[in-house]
Every structure is written in C-alpha cells, then in structure tokens.
Amino acid sequence: MKKFLSLLLATLMLLAIIPMGATVSAASTPVITTSVDKTTIKAGDIVTVTVTLSADSYICAMDYELRYKSSDFEFVENSLNLKNVFPGYEMGKNNVLSSGENVFKYSGATSSTITGPESVLFTLQLKAKNTSGKIIASVTGAYTSTGENDYIDVTSSVSYVSDITIQFKGPTVTPINYFDIKNPSTKSISYKSGIVLHIEEQQLIPEDAKYQWVASNNNFKTDVSADGKSCTIISNANGDTTFTVKLVTESGTVLETETITMKSKAGFFDKLIAFFRSIFGGNKVLPQ
C-alpha cells in the first residue's frame, strides 16, 4: 500500500498537476473520523461504518486501515460505497491476516490539498456474527503539501492517528421471572419424614419448556411430579442439600434457574426417634 501511495504521488508530480508557487498552511488539525450507526448489536445485525475527513484538512494523501475479527463480523457484499474525495485511490477488500482478522486498506491522493467542507471518504457494512466484538481504525499515513512539490508527513498531527477501538455489545436483557420455589413451612426435615416442594408460576411458560430438578447430593430421596411443578423429598442422610430447579426449552436454552437449600436431620438420635415413630405411624410427609 505504501508503494502504491509513493507511485501515485510521483505520477502526480511528473504530470505537474500540483500548482506551483502557492503556499498552503493548515488552518486546523486534520480529523479522520470513523463512526458506526450502532454499538449495541445482536447476531445478524448490520452495522454501517462511515469514514469522514474534516473540513479544511489540508491533506493531499493518506493511508487508512479498518480491522475486525472474522469471528465477530463479516463484510456485506456490495456494501462498499467509495466517494470521490481523493480522485486517485485504492481500496483493498477483505484482506485476511493470519491473526484471524479482516483488513480494509484505503490509500488516496489528490492533486492539491483538500480545503473543502467535511467529506465522507467511504462507507461499508458489516454483519454481526456475535453479540459483541470490536473494530479497530488506524490512520497509518497522512501528507500535506506547500504546493511546490514539497510533501510534508503530518501523520503524527492527525487526530485519531492512534488505533481507535469501537466496542460493540449485546442489548441488556431483563430476565423474565417465570417461576419461584414456594417457601416451605420448614427447611429442616427429620429422618424418614419428608416435605413436598412446590413451584409457583409467575408467567405463562413456553409450550416446549420443562422443569428440571437437580439435588446436590443424596441426603434426600426425591420424587418429581409428572409436570415438574412439585418434588417430594424424604430425609435419607444427614446434612444440607441444595435443590436446583431449571426451566429449559427443547433446544436446551435455560430460561430461569432457582435454588433452595434443605436440611436433612439424620443423625443417630434422629434415626432412633424415626424408628419409634414408624411403630406408631409418626413419620409424615408435609404438604409444603
């Protein structure tokens, strides 16, 4: 790309296109702006990138790069819209680097420094593959001229000459409260006794969604109802157990997760008491 720029500038000089004797001094710092129409995205969204040159930039040639990861975005075919700010320009499309990045390279030159109004250099579109990512814009070269075949490297003075990172993120999603685990009358269950844990639905759940119950250990024997809305637990071994309930779709998407911790009292004396209770029918399963 540097070679292209040098050849282009040399050709312009040989053709004596650049006016002689006119001295130009920059009135303001050149600004090359990279902007996007959205920074909150979801997979499949189209992002429009616009690269703009500020008014009275006094630039006669420039090199620019736009980089993004191939795993985050893909170029939308035929979306590149080049403007005629620099009559002589070259655009490299979708150059793929070994790092997994795609690079667009733009080099442009004109016969005289640009002193007109703010101008769009080009626009292009990228399609999001993920709900996050970034694009990096760099100005790798910028030149002005005194009008006497004297070219001045002003790269270091161009605003945004360093890498500009535009970060994208997914939309903030407020989780839906589909259900709660009803607070039981007690969370401490004696050996051989039990309780029924119930789900209270707060929203109508999707037709393909089902409840899944998982216990953190075997301190309780469990029996889940056919519709998954209740689970009978019987004290079996001493210690605490955390029950996790998930609402899961057929595709495996977890819509909501709730947990509750229950204590199983199954020490020596608890088992002894349960034995005598069994004789008199005292071990019970509480409804909730």
Long-range contacts (C-beta under 8 A, 24 or more apart in sequence): 1-63, 1-90, 1-92, 1-105, 1-107, 2-63, 2-141, 4-90, 4-107, 5-61, 5-63, 5-107, 5-109, 5-141, 8-61, 8-88, 8-90, 8-107, 8-109, 9-61, 9-109, 9-143, 9-151, 12-88, 12-109, 12-111, 13-149, 17-111, 17-112, 18-60, 18-111, 18-112, 18-145, 18-147, 18-149, 19-112, 19-147, 20-147, 20-148, 20-149, 21-147, 21-148, 22-147, 22-148, 23-146, 23-147, 23-148, 24-58, 24-113, 24-115, 24-144, 24-145, 24-146, 24-147, 25-58, 26-56, 26-57, 26-58, 26-144, 26-154, 27-56, 27-58, 28-54, 28-56, 28-57, 29-157, 29-158, 29-159, 30-54, 30-57, 30-58, 30-59, 30-142, 30-144, 30-154, 30-157, 30-158, 30-159, 31-57, 31-158, 31-159, 31-160, 32-57, 32-62, 32-64, 32-121, 32-139, 32-142, 32-158, 32-159, 32-160, 33-160, 34-66, 34-135, 34-137, 34-160, 34-164, 34-166, 36-135, 36-166, 36-168, 38-168, 39-166, 39-167, 39-168, 39-169, 40-168, 40-169, 40-170, 40-171, 41-128, 41-131, 41-132, 41-133, 41-168, 41-169, 41-170, 41-171, 42-128, 42-131, 42-170, 42-171, 43-128, 43-129, 43-130, 43-131, 44-127, 44-128, 45-127, 45-128, 46-76, 46-125, 46-126, 46-127, 46-128, 47-73, 47-125, 47-126, 47-127, 47-128, 47-168, 48-123, 48-124, 48-125, 49-123, 49-124, 49-125, 49-126, 49-135, 50-120, 50-123, 51-106, 51-120, 51-121, 51-122, 51-123, 51-137, 52-118, 52-119, 52-120, 52-121, 53-85, 53-114, 53-118, 53-119, 53-120, 53-121, 54-118, 54-159, 55-116, 55-117, 55-118, 55-119, 56-114, 56-115, 56-116, 57-113, 57-114, 57-115, 58-113, 58-114, 58-115, 58-144, 59-113, 59-114, 59-142, 59-143, 59-144, 59-154, 59-158, 60-109, 60-110, 60-111, 60-112, 60-113, 60-114, 60-143, 60-144, 60-145, 60-151, 61-86, 61-107, 61-108, 61-109, 61-110, 61-141, 61-142, 61-143, 61-151, 62-86, 62-106, 62-107, 62-108, 62-109, 62-139, 62-141, 62-142, 62-143, 63-105, 63-106, 63-107, 63-139, 63-140, 63-141, 63-142, 64-105, 64-106, 64-107, 64-121, 64-137, 64-138, 64-139, 64-140, 65-103, 65-104, 65-105, 65-106, 65-137, 65-138, 65-140, 66-103, 66-104, 66-106, 66-124, 66-135, 66-136, 66-137, 67-97, 67-101, 67-102, 67-103, 67-104, 67-135, 67-136, 67-137, 67-138, 68-101, 68-102, 68-126, 68-133, 68-134, 68-135, 68-136, 69-100, 69-101, 69-102, 69-133, 69-134, 70-96, 70-100, 70-101, 70-102, 71-100, 71-129, 71-130, 72-128, 72-129, 72-130, 72-132, 72-133, 72-134, 72-168, 73-102, 73-126, 73-127, 73-128, 73-129, 73-133, 73-135, 74-126, 74-127, 74-129, 75-102, 75-124, 75-125, 75-126, 75-127, 76-124, 76-125, 76-126, 76-127, 79-123, 79-124, 79-125, 80-122, 80-123, 80-124, 81-122, 81-123, 81-124, 82-121, 82-122, 83-119, 83-120, 83-121, 83-122, 85-110, 85-114, 85-119, 85-120, 85-121, 86-110, 86-114, 86-121, 87-111, 91-122, 107-141, 112-145, 112-147, 113-144, 113-145, 113-147, 128-168, 131-169, 131-170, 131-171, 132-167, 132-168, 132-169, 132-170, 133-167, 133-168, 134-165, 134-166, 134-167, 134-168, 135-165, 135-166, 135-168, 136-163, 136-164, 136-165, 136-166, 137-163, 137-164, 137-166, 138-162, 138-163, 138-164, 175-256, 176-203, 176-255, 176-256, 177-202, 177-203, 177-256, 178-202, 178-203, 178-205, 178-209, 178-247, 178-255, 178-256, 179-203, 179-205, 179-211, 179-245, 179-247, 179-256, 179-258, 180-258, 181-243, 181-245, 181-258, 181-259, 181-260, 182-288, 184-260, 184-262, 184-286, 184-288, 185-286, 185-288, 186-286, 187-260, 187-261, 187-262, 187-263, 188-262, 188-263, 188-265, 189-220, 189-233, 189-234, 189-235, 189-262, 189-263, 189-264, 189-265, 190-235, 190-265, 190-266, 190-270, 190-273, 190-274, 190-283, 191-235, 191-236, 191-264, 191-265, 191-266, 191-267, 191-270, 191-271, 191-273, 191-274, 192-234, 192-235, 192-271, 192-274, 192-277, 192-278, 192-283, 193-234, 193-235, 193-274, 193-277, 193-283, 193-284, 193-285, 193-286, 194-220, 194-221, 194-232, 194-233, 194-234, 194-235, 194-284, 194-285, 194-286, 195-232, 195-233, 195-262, 195-285, 195-286, 195-287, 195-288, 196-230, 196-231, 196-232, 196-233, 196-285, 196-286, 196-287, 196-288, 197-230, 197-231, 197-232, 197-233, 197-243, 197-260, 197-262, 197-288, 198-229, 198-230, 198-288, 199-228, 199-229, 199-230, 199-245, 201-229, 205-247, 205-255, 206-249, 206-255, 208-249, 208-250, 208-251, 209-247, 209-248, 209-249, 209-250, 209-255, 210-247, 210-248, 211-245, 211-246, 211-247, 211-248, 212-245, 212-246, 212-247, 212-248, 213-243, 213-244, 213-245, 214-243, 214-244, 214-245, 214-246, 215-241, 215-242, 215-243, 215-244, 216-241, 216-242, 216-243, 216-244, 217-241, 219-264, 219-266, 220-262, 220-264, 232-285, 233-262, 234-285, 235-264, 235-265, 235-266, 235-270, 236-264, 236-266, 237-264, 237-266, 238-264, 238-265, 238-266, 238-267, 238-270, 239-263, 239-264, 239-266, 240-264
